[in-house]
Amino acid sequence: MPKKILIVDDQKGVRRLLEELFKKDNWIVNTATDGREAVSKVSEFQPDIILMDMKMPNINGLEASKQILAVHQDMSIIMMTAYGEMDVIKNALEAGVKKCVTKPFDIMNLKDIVNKLAGE
């Protein structure tokens, strides 16, 4: 059965790039433009993994992750942050986010991280 991934980023180019990358590997992909949309999509889409940008309008990635993990404790979330936001990374990991990757990220490395988490 194909794995499902939710890609959450306010930048259309990033969403599209990641969507194409994971569709090529036969993932079922859904996207959201901000944290609020991500929170509402999780229950209906039930992704195996969420790729979540940190800085977004409405609800940021950290707050959205906390809301999602409050309901779906076992959800695998990978947070994408700008380089050098160490306090954000620490807070995200404490909230239950599985991994943090810094932007700009190596796309093949990100794919490996996602596949490893999905295989757990």
Secondary structure, DSSP 8 states (H G I E B T S, - for coil): ---EEEEE-S-HHHHHHHHHHHHHTT-EEEEESSHHHHHHHHHHH--SEEEEESS-SSS-HHHHHHHHHHH-TT-EEEEEEETT-HHHHHHHHHHT-SEEEEES--HHHHHHHHHHHHH-
